[in-house]
Amino acid sequence: MFGTETAEHDARVPAAAEHPSAPIPVVGPGIGENIRIPLGESGLRTFPLMLGAAEFGWNVDLETSHAILDRYVEFGGNAVHTADGFSGGRSEHIIGQWLRSRGVRDSVVLGVRIGSHADNPGLGPTNLVRAVEASLTRLGVERIDVMYLDATLDRSTNIEDTLATVEWLRDAGKIGVVGAFGFAPEQLVEARILASAGYPRLEVLDEPYNLVRRGAFEGDLRLVAGAQGLAVTPSHALEHGFLSGRHRNKAHVSRGVRGEQLRSQLNRRGIRILRALDQVAAEVDAPVAAVSIAWLLAQRSVVAPIVNSFATAQVDELMQGAGVVLSPAQLAELTRAGN
């Protein structure tokens, strides 16, 4: 058993571990199956790390994707996140096949970001209904547990129209909890005002956030999320793998989109952050990736970061992030490195 205590989340600790900073042991099944935390006020309870499926069907084939999902669940994870636009819907197909073949649908919290598929883009009423129906078909399920409204491709649809459609979808049993992605602070405020008038309430917020990418969240967005009691499930928790510590030389980074993303972080600030991570990782005897996740879990309003994986061995490292306790001094050192 391991604790998930951070400076902000004392309530997560189930039982005192032998050593407070000991990472999750990378042996045996079911290590974290009893570790569940409330997903805000939604009524759902999740492991404090969501497995992202952005790479499934793109850089990770079906067999490897299923192995990654198996490993995550073996260690006690129970929350999987995908999007209708990931790999043109192939990510959803892969997850759906896995849910059916393993018979684990009832024990998995399924989060789906809706609004980025080329066939039904945006959050207009017609496209939203069609997009949800298409996702349900690809996943082979009757209900999405957490539907994140993706506003990144749609800045024109009236939020009231969107929430009215969400109400119909929820009443029809097709979705459960409602979340937001790509919403500006003022949109969250407008959505809460509409909720007070009877429209569905946003309960979860997905905003890209990590040690490298902090500016967009650490301002009005965090203030609004805290005031509304939103459960923050930040995506890009490892900034495309940079915060795993594996990529430190531009010459050794592969070409393509992912390579460009990594090279953009290999600057003076990025190297400073990696050095701080190295130091803390050595102090707590945990992988750099786990320390990056532990820092996120210590941040106000953050409940469960969304982390993608390319291999089962990476899952072993990532899951340790929920069991690492960082001291106030270590948290401060990591935060300063990114300033």
C-alpha positions as CSV (number, residue, x, y, z in Angstrom):
1,M,0.0,0.0,0.0
2,F,1.2,3.5,-0.7
3,G,0.2,7.0,0.2
4,T,-0.7,9.7,-2.2
5,E,-0.1,12.6,0.1
6,T,1.0,15.9,-1.2
7,A,1.1,19.4,0.3
8,E,-2.4,20.0,-1.1
9,H,-4.0,16.5,-0.8
10,D,-3.5,15.2,2.7
11,A,-6.9,13.5,2.5
12,R,-5.5,11.0,-0.1
13,V,-3.3,9.1,2.3
14,P,-4.9,5.7,3.1
15,A,-2.3,4.3,5.5
16,A,1.2,5.3,6.6
17,A,3.9,3.7,4.4
18,E,7.1,2.4,5.9
19,H,8.9,5.4,4.4
20,P,6.9,8.5,3.5
21,S,8.7,9.1,0.2
22,A,8.8,5.5,-0.9
23,P,7.6,5.0,-4.5
24,I,5.1,2.4,-5.5
25,P,6.9,-0.9,-5.6
26,V,7.1,-2.1,-9.2
27,V,6.1,-5.7,-8.4
28,G,2.9,-7.6,-8.2
29,P,-0.7,-6.9,-9.3
30,G,-3.3,-4.7,-7.6
31,I,-0.8,-2.3,-5.9
32,G,-3.2,0.7,-6.1
33,E,-6.6,-0.9,-6.6
34,N,-7.7,0.5,-3.2
35,I,-6.5,4.0,-4.0
36,R,-9.4,6.0,-5.1
37,I,-10.0,9.8,-4.8
38,P,-13.2,11.8,-5.5
39,L,-13.3,13.4,-9.0
40,G,-14.4,16.7,-7.6
41,E,-18.1,16.7,-6.8
42,S,-19.0,14.4,-9.6
43,G,-19.6,11.3,-7.5
44,L,-17.0,9.3,-9.4
45,R,-13.8,8.0,-7.7
46,T,-10.6,7.4,-9.7
47,F,-7.0,6.5,-9.3
48,P,-5.0,9.7,-9.1
49,L,-3.5,9.1,-12.5
50,M,-5.6,8.8,-15.7
51,L,-4.1,6.8,-18.6
52,G,-4.3,8.8,-21.8
53,A,-4.8,7.1,-25.1
54,A,-3.6,9.8,-27.5
55,E,-0.9,7.6,-28.9
56,F,-3.1,4.5,-29.5
57,G,-3.6,3.9,-33.2
58,W,-1.0,6.5,-34.1
59,N,2.4,5.7,-32.6
60,V,1.2,2.6,-30.7
61,D,-0.4,-0.4,-32.3
62,L,-3.4,-2.4,-31.0
63,E,-1.4,-5.1,-29.3
64,T,0.9,-2.7,-27.5
65,S,-2.0,-0.5,-26.6
66,H,-3.9,-3.4,-25.0
67,A,-0.7,-4.4,-23.1
68,I,-0.4,-0.8,-21.7
69,L,-4.0,-0.8,-20.6
70,D,-3.6,-4.2,-19.0
71,R,-0.5,-3.0,-17.1
72,Y,-2.2,0.1,-15.9
73,V,-5.2,-1.9,-14.6
74,E,-2.9,-4.5,-13.1
75,F,-1.4,-1.8,-10.9
76,G,-4.8,-0.6,-9.8
77,G,-5.6,2.1,-12.3
78,N,-9.2,2.6,-13.3
79,A,-9.5,5.8,-15.4
80,V,-8.9,5.9,-19.2
81,H,-9.0,9.1,-21.3
82,T,-9.4,9.4,-25.0
83,A,-10.8,11.8,-27.6
84,D,-13.0,11.4,-30.7
85,G,-10.3,13.1,-32.7
86,F,-7.3,10.9,-31.6
87,S,-6.1,9.1,-34.6
88,G,-9.3,9.8,-36.4
89,G,-11.2,7.6,-33.9
90,R,-8.9,4.6,-34.0
91,S,-8.0,5.3,-30.3
92,E,-11.6,4.8,-29.4
93,H,-11.8,1.6,-31.5
94,I,-8.8,0.2,-29.6
95,I,-10.2,1.0,-26.2
96,G,-13.5,-0.5,-27.1
97,Q,-11.9,-3.8,-28.2
98,W,-10.0,-3.9,-25.0
99,L,-13.1,-3.2,-22.8
100,R,-15.0,-6.0,-24.5
101,S,-12.2,-8.6,-24.5
102,R,-11.3,-8.0,-20.9
103,G,-14.8,-7.5,-19.5
104,V,-13.8,-4.5,-17.4
105,R,-16.3,-1.9,-18.6
106,D,-18.0,-1.6,-15.2
107,S,-14.8,-1.0,-13.3
108,V,-13.3,1.6,-15.6
109,V,-14.1,5.4,-15.5
110,L,-14.2,6.3,-19.2
111,G,-13.4,9.9,-20.2
112,V,-13.9,11.1,-23.8
113,R,-13.1,14.5,-25.2
114,I,-15.7,15.4,-27.8
115,G,-15.6,18.0,-30.5
116,S,-12.4,17.4,-32.5
117,H,-13.4,14.7,-35.0
118,A,-13.3,15.8,-38.6
119,D,-16.8,14.4,-39.3
120,N,-18.5,16.3,-36.5
121,P,-16.3,19.2,-35.4
122,G,-17.2,21.7,-32.7
123,L,-20.0,21.9,-30.1
124,G,-23.0,22.9,-32.1
125,P,-26.1,20.9,-31.1
126,T,-26.3,18.7,-34.2
127,N,-22.6,17.9,-34.4
128,L,-22.4,17.3,-30.7
129,V,-25.2,14.7,-30.8
130,R,-23.7,13.0,-33.8
131,A,-20.2,13.0,-32.3
132,V,-21.3,11.4,-29.1
133,E,-23.3,8.7,-31.0
134,A,-20.2,8.0,-33.1
135,S,-17.9,7.8,-30.1
136,L,-20.3,5.4,-28.4
137,T,-20.4,3.2,-31.5
138,R,-16.6,3.1,-31.8
139,L,-16.2,2.4,-28.1
140,G,-18.9,-0.2,-28.1
141,V,-20.5,1.2,-24.9
142,E,-23.8,2.7,-24.0
143,R,-22.5,5.6,-21.8
144,I,-19.5,7.9,-21.5
145,D,-18.7,8.4,-17.9
146,V,-17.0,11.8,-18.3
147,M,-17.6,13.8,-21.5
148,Y,-15.2,16.7,-21.9
149,L,-16.5,19.4,-24.2
150,D,-13.7,20.4,-26.5
151,A,-13.9,24.1,-27.4
152,T,-10.6,24.4,-29.2
153,L,-12.2,24.2,-32.7
154,D,-15.4,26.1,-31.8
155,R,-15.4,29.6,-30.5
156,S,-18.7,30.6,-32.0
157,T,-21.3,28.2,-30.6
158,N,-23.5,29.6,-27.8
159,I,-22.7,27.8,-24.5
160,E,-26.3,27.8,-23.6
161,D,-27.1,25.8,-26.8
162,T,-24.3,23.4,-26.0
163,L,-25.4,22.8,-22.5
164,A,-29.0,22.3,-23.6
165,T,-27.8,19.6,-25.9
166,V,-25.7,18.1,-23.1
167,E,-28.8,18.0,-20.9
168,W,-30.6,15.9,-23.6
169,L,-27.6,13.6,-23.9
170,R,-27.5,13.1,-20.1
171,D,-31.2,12.5,-19.8
172,A,-30.9,9.9,-22.6
173,G,-28.3,8.1,-20.5
174,K,-25.6,8.6,-23.1
175,I,-23.2,10.6,-20.9
176,G,-22.6,11.1,-17.2
177,V,-20.4,13.8,-15.8
178,V,-19.6,16.9,-17.9
179,G,-16.1,18.4,-18.3
180,A,-14.5,21.1,-20.3
181,F,-11.4,21.4,-22.4
182,G,-10.1,24.6,-24.0
183,F,-12.5,26.8,-22.1
184,A,-11.5,30.3,-21.2
185,P,-12.1,31.5,-17.6
186,E,-15.0,33.7,-18.7
187,Q,-16.7,30.7,-20.4
188,L,-16.4,28.7,-17.2
189,V,-18.1,31.6,-15.4
190,E,-20.9,31.8,-18.0
191,A,-21.4,28.0,-17.7
192,R,-21.7,28.2,-14.0
193,I,-24.3,31.0,-14.2
194,L,-26.3,28.8,-16.6
195,A,-25.9,25.9,-14.3
196,S,-27.5,28.0,-11.5
197,A,-30.5,28.3,-13.9
198,G,-30.8,24.6,-14.3
199,Y,-28.5,23.6,-17.1
200,P,-25.9,20.8,-16.5
201,R,-23.0,21.8,-14.4
202,L,-19.4,21.4,-15.5
203,E,-17.6,19.3,-12.9
204,V,-14.2,18.6,-14.5
205,L,-11.5,20.7,-16.3
206,D,-8.9,19.4,-18.6
207,E,-6.2,22.0,-19.3
208,P,-2.6,21.2,-20.5
209,Y,-0.4,21.9,-17.5
210,N,3.0,20.7,-16.2
211,L,6.3,22.0,-15.0
212,V,7.1,23.4,-18.4
213,R,3.7,24.6,-19.5
214,R,2.3,26.7,-16.6
215,G,1.3,30.1,-17.8
216,A,-2.2,29.3,-19.2
217,F,-3.4,27.6,-16.1
218,E,-1.7,29.5,-13.2
219,G,-3.8,32.6,-13.4
220,D,-7.5,33.3,-13.8
221,L,-8.2,29.7,-14.9
222,R,-6.9,28.2,-11.7
223,L,-8.8,30.8,-9.7
224,V,-12.0,30.0,-11.4
225,A,-11.5,26.3,-11.2
226,G,-10.8,26.6,-7.5
227,A,-13.8,28.8,-6.9
228,Q,-16.1,26.4,-8.8
229,G,-14.7,23.3,-7.2
230,L,-13.7,21.8,-10.6
231,A,-11.6,18.7,-10.6
232,V,-8.6,19.4,-12.7
233,T,-7.3,16.5,-14.8
234,P,-4.4,18.2,-16.7
235,S,-3.4,16.7,-20.0
236,H,0.2,16.8,-21.4
237,A,1.4,16.0,-17.9
238,L,4.8,15.1,-19.2
239,E,4.9,17.6,-22.1
240,H,5.1,15.1,-24.9
241,G,7.7,13.0,-22.9
242,F,10.1,15.8,-22.2
243,L,9.5,15.6,-18.4
244,S,10.3,11.9,-18.4
245,G,13.9,13.0,-18.6
246,R,14.7,10.7,-21.5
247,H,15.4,13.4,-24.0
248,R,18.3,15.7,-23.3
249,N,20.2,16.2,-26.6
250,K,18.7,17.8,-29.7
251,A,21.0,15.7,-31.9
252,H,19.4,12.5,-30.5
253,V,15.8,13.5,-30.8
254,S,13.9,12.0,-33.7
255,R,12.5,14.0,-36.6
256,G,8.8,14.8,-37.1
257,V,6.2,16.6,-35.0
258,R,7.1,14.9,-31.7
259,G,10.8,15.6,-32.3
260,E,10.1,19.3,-32.9
261,Q,8.0,19.4,-29.7
262,L,10.9,18.0,-27.7
263,R,13.6,20.1,-29.3
264,S,11.6,23.3,-28.5
265,Q,12.0,22.4,-24.8
266,L,15.7,21.7,-24.9
267,N,16.7,25.2,-24.0
268,R,18.2,26.8,-20.9
269,R,14.9,26.7,-18.9
270,G,14.2,23.2,-19.9
271,I,17.6,21.9,-18.9
272,R,17.3,23.8,-15.6
273,I,14.0,22.0,-14.9
274,L,15.5,18.6,-15.8
275,R,18.4,19.1,-13.4
276,A,16.0,20.0,-10.6
277,L,14.0,16.9,-11.4
278,D,17.2,14.8,-11.4
279,Q,18.1,16.0,-7.9
280,V,14.7,15.4,-6.4
281,A,14.4,12.0,-8.1
282,A,17.6,10.9,-6.5
283,E,16.4,12.2,-3.1
284,V,13.2,10.2,-3.2
285,D,14.6,7.2,-5.2
286,A,12.0,7.5,-8.0
287,P,12.0,8.0,-11.8
288,V,12.0,11.5,-13.2
289,A,8.6,11.0,-14.8
290,A,7.2,10.0,-11.4
291,V,8.5,13.1,-9.8
292,S,7.0,15.3,-12.5
293,I,3.6,13.7,-11.8
294,A,4.1,14.1,-8.1
295,W,4.7,17.8,-8.5
296,L,1.4,18.1,-10.5
297,L,-0.5,16.2,-7.8
298,A,0.7,18.7,-5.3
299,Q,-0.8,21.6,-7.1
300,R,-4.1,23.2,-6.0
301,S,-7.2,21.7,-7.7
302,V,-5.3,19.0,-9.6
303,V,-6.9,15.6,-9.0
304,A,-5.6,13.2,-11.6
305,P,-3.1,14.1,-14.4
306,I,-3.7,12.5,-17.8
307,V,-0.5,10.7,-18.9
308,N,0.2,8.9,-22.2
309,S,2.5,5.9,-22.6
310,F,4.3,4.2,-25.4
311,A,5.2,1.0,-23.6
312,T,4.3,-1.1,-20.5
313,A,7.7,-0.3,-18.9
314,Q,6.7,3.3,-18.9
315,V,3.5,2.6,-17.1
316,D,5.6,1.1,-14.3
317,E,7.4,4.4,-13.9
318,L,4.3,6.6,-14.3
319,M,2.3,4.8,-11.6
320,Q,4.9,5.6,-9.1
321,G,4.1,9.3,-9.4
322,A,0.9,8.8,-7.3
323,G,3.0,7.3,-4.5
324,V,5.8,9.8,-4.2
325,V,5.6,12.4,-1.4
326,L,7.5,15.6,-2.1
327,S,8.6,17.9,0.7
328,P,7.7,21.6,0.7
329,A,11.4,22.3,-0.1
330,Q,11.4,19.9,-3.0
331,L,8.2,21.4,-4.4
332,A,9.6,24.9,-4.1
333,E,12.8,23.9,-5.8
334,L,11.0,22.4,-8.8
335,T,8.6,25.4,-9.1
336,R,11.6,27.8,-9.0
337,A,13.3,25.9,-11.7
338,G,10.4,26.5,-14.1
339,N,10.0,30.2,-13.3
